Amino acid sequence: MTDGETDFLFTVLIGFETALIAAAKTIDMQAIPFIKKGIPIIANDFVPMERANDYSPPPVIQEK
């Protein structure tokens, strides 16, 4: 859709997401006591990209 203009941005964002995997696992472990008590802390805050919504139909790009 952007003819490659956002490739750098996506590379940076994917790098940040990859770097945050360890932090997300730590947060998940810290949430276990709350989840066991029925408190859904951080539920669905981190989801695999396979479960992310697809964008069909694609968003409308407005002309400048």
C-alpha positions, 0 to 999 in steps of 0.5 A: 500500500505504501510502495515500500515507504514504510519498510524502515518503520516496520523493521523498527517496530518488529525489532521493538516487539522482538526485544520486548518478548523477554519483558512480556514473559516476565510480566506474565509471570508476575501476573500469575498470582492475580490470575489465580485469584480470578483477577484478569490482569494483563489479559490479552495485552500481548497477543501473537500476530497470528491472532491479530485482526486482518484488515480486510478490506484494506483501509481507505487512503485519502488523497492529500 
